[in-house]
Amino acid sequence: MAKEVKFSLVFRDMWQSAGKYQPRVDQLVKVAPAIIKMGCFDRVETNGGGFEQVNLLFGENPNKAVRDWTKPFHEVGIQTHMLDRALNGLRMSPCPKDLRKLFYKVKKAQGTDITRIFCGLNDPRNVIPSIQYAKEAGMIAQASLCITFSPIHTVEYYVNLAKTFIDAGADEICLKDMAGIGRPESLGQITAGIKAYKKDIIIQYHSHAGPGFNAASILEVCKNGCDYVDTGMSPLSWGTGHADIITVQEMLKDAGFKVKDINMAAYMEVRTQIQEMMDDFLGYYIPELNHLNNSLLVKPGLPGGMMGSLMTDLEDNLKSLNKWKVKNNKPELTTDELLIKLFDEVAYVWPKVGYPCLVTPFSQYVKNLALMNVIQMEKGKARWSMIADTIWDMILGKAGQLPGPVAPELIEMAKAEGREFMTSDPQANYPDDLDDFRKKMAEKGWELGEDDEELFEYSMHTPQYEAYKSGKAKADFEEDLAKRKAAKNAPKGGEQPKTITVTVNGQAYKVDIAYGVQAPKPGTPAAAPAPAGPIPAGSGHELLAPLEGKFFLVKGANDTAVKIGDQVKEGDVVCYVEAMKTYNAIKADMTGTIAAICCNAGDSVSEDDVLMIIVNGNNN
């Protein structure tokens, strides 16, 4: 009897791999019946990973989205699954144990059946507790092997890792080939090795299409016993996304596997709705290059799920870098030139920081470190001259054990800065804090939510949740979308308009348009709130943003923000610029008193924008 291979539609990852945002809940609920009518899917990836954070970013409650989106699939017996970052939960930074335990209870109550647990370091100390917490909450615990290609990551390495997870109680194993650079033959051997250890263990294969290996890899893992295959569909298949369900189904059927038929009328209905979502607003955040396959991705091994945000971020970084180059009479770079420099630097940096698997958050850390190196070196500065604290945490072992050794020059830098390497259980570095968040919510008059889901969301995504509750997130998103629509609709050549009216989610906005050097510069002292009280005597010094991003005084709810009148010493951290999902600490570059704070939390800033004014003063 032919072996059956079942399909999962990774609807969440389709969007994350293409661009910056996810569909609204009304769009999700509308498309669900058509996905069901396709008749070929036994599983749908509905949430997890960046899904809930990006909902907050455009002003939507993700808890409602998850409940409403999973419901129609449950009603017809289709399993829903989510992406889970183990120690990091659903965010970029590690979580306390009490938040991790609440995570699974909330997601199970909201309707998610399977949690795909992964750690970019493949550290069992991070994965095994999540297996236990998920099972205690009644979820199916699917433990992931983060696939990459290096001298360390061998077939034997992965088979032994799978054995460790199975022995710890994992219900299923996922081969998470997040960059699509797993070689087909090796992946087949890994699959066979796992099945030889436990014949009835469910194996699901997840792969991105960008580098070009994944169709061959899908066939190879299925020949060796894989049970489920993740797929995408047009117009968000291939490129940085996933192989299209049509191709995968036809390929496996021809190879003699038992697979479900596709209702093509329903396929076209889903395809049409996806295009409508792109036309509505999501397409404004999908770079054209993300629709293309690119064998250049084989070398850096960057994951498809990161390419959507990477290409969007790269646009801003290129503008900022070229602005500096024009200012300093240097030739500007093209997008392709910057991209090649970035890919080459990723390939250089990755072994130096111990071969972490390039998946969230470590893919962002390695990519960010590489990009900062490129930008600094383009400006004539030294490599490694800007390393965020979260990247140091990875290098030092605070988030888990790196697969390989750290380069000697980084070890020396750590020693020079008084940083210590760690070998203790990563969870011990992050104490429980849910009670603190309960108190904060009570003080603010915020409800904890059904099944404590609002408490969970606030604790998991604190700055984003506060921006959502205040309305700032929605306002910022609508302003940004209006500008993107205005830019796209601007006439080519001739007189350019100074204002344009665009409609966003049914509401009309009048947008003022500035071009080139006329563009307004956020975060300047002129736009800043007036200092409270007299400014201390002394000459004012402008603390400038070293990169483009969003301004924050703190990176966590329990941190204490500096304020006007505070005395600081050179080297003190006074604020942060969040860029590419990383909070970059900004240190005072002189000793003195803070005379002005020139930005509000969440404001977008460009490189060289004034963040604060510090004046010389008596610090005794």
Steps between C-alpha positions, in 0.01 A plus 500: 500500500634843404622718786279804565657843525285776647522874439508806720436852372741735679275803456670699778848437366394580143442859607797529733731368228368748246469824695454675829136451602227237531138527382235651727267265684207582268716398202607178673147398586388574145767280337468204740195338330675507162814338647277228647326448165837432335472160670873422500613630838503304826677782682516879478760718669284772652717695743821523704838654431460858387123469437376651824761772526422636154129502575575731790713716270205586281262539791315168516449269799681175413307297758175560316674427170627160618165393647297601195754366248544152653126440554390409143783247462409326824141470390605283204779303669803682355780533756650842565864556585716786610866597515658515846849632583554289817686719753385808305133409475362722224755777522865577428618492863488222765193454721465418869376152587158618624434677169606192301255283696216750451581514127388142432188523716389812311571360153322172575197692629503720188485198270854412398559122488870459424797707611817483292776557755839609378822649632747653259781351706334156502565507875292227670499707821278751319281253306428226754322723757273627220419140404393438859302825536318443171399146591382612843274753325357230271682603182686275256870571553691502169873543564706653219843428365618835363671399177808672368815402313836521676786274608326463837146426383538143371246222443615334821462829692136533392401136552643509853318827570172345387561202730550741791169676430310173449635361826388824671140442386469682168188382317637594157820619332525787254790536259500879500701591189435870553750621241438219252872418492473144631644269235245245373715190551593596857140581587394158373762336720386701804138395440597135461712514816213639706254242369749223573507616863121534536300369206168660593629849584328765285746705292401828334727676251512878474715664234534832322536518124746787458831318439335241271553171686161446657301312234777240481521497880126441535518197272803360685355531851170345385686203351657448842181513706390864546129525590409870451634764262458876542392681184403846384288620213492770236551792499718449809673177403860454385745788540571547868185298577414133458444255215150529356251228598425422135862416417552297818178304458571414135862406573409263785207349313730419209747340745228260616396659828140522614406870508173692512360670190478879475170674431634741239194727508564553872874544433420785262261650755771501767751634247264786415443587864875504569547743212218717637676509837820606327317771308330622817816569701725198543662534159643839595732312737611223261823582312506380141823305552320271745300352215819364342708193569864584560786251516710770669310407818686168514816669631361718784224252591256771609149366573208564269286611792736791560536614140176696501607731780865495388430647159269764647761593763773501237319775309515726806861413580606564141335843504670584828840378383475681166397816681829479691692426179355804320579714803862376490543509120512120468342296217160359591420128515222320315270250669679212327842625611390529862330158484816328373711673765251385763492139376880486495523644851240254635712216364804655674328574833309173542798271584651774719196498730486121535272379217157573655225373270378798301146511627322749728641662703854393410455560127409860581793532738752369247346701217483815711859457613609447140303801379639721776850385404434586135361843583779583744770382258341697215545804724864416564442360849607167643318170471323398827475866609126473574367183666159508671464353849266225375766395248757493780258279698508250213880511475543463877266202527230675698228365265652153466809313387636592157571200274855617425778706661500881505782675312799614711457868408143498641618323815760773547239772441273343760782491756593862427138606562467293817254253350489142630427179313229278648437126509204494741141411405376796292164508680675593826588839350133605468300501828121476514318833464132433423396637840669829412302518178175422684567797727582727207179402321296558816657845537413581139147362534563238230315167502705180520280353226337164439736222616746778599568560130541878535745447787688262275510747212616790717772288659614353169500817288516785751595806287280390210204433730530842662513665157194299399304597811585869462400506133850608395569175315191534282564871433864439407407211272228696321732797452772277357258315272352828378848623407577175315176524306565864423850423373371220279221714360717808438520597129818423311686811381372855483367693797482286813206548738547647845196319646299193409192333649515124555260255661623258766257240639209709378619828653627791288830667590653817362875444471760773463780384270859621516770403253875452540665742739159661570392192690432573867754371747347339809657525839655846463522735801244732339240225522597393848302562819624798697741417782350502846664769715812699424775350288822463700784726409741371238522441129233275347615182331278310254482122544439368148332181379766267357245317285145509370219352711251577777590691815435358848620613841475142635481154346296335775206588722709465816783725382534855635511776240735794524332838524587864448728618779660160556876494524675242284855383450669433171417141402167486686213353298242778467264370228456248220443497128302193399603392151440170324339351814803580717526765773831679449624670818593866455762617747574851618812620323580756769450552872235757587130566553214411266355833394254380236352174374421564137280201410198319633490124552439325170600796281682412180847649482759518226874476539646822645164616638535666841377270776598701806690810602756462776663799662816525705419521867606408852451127548604492863 
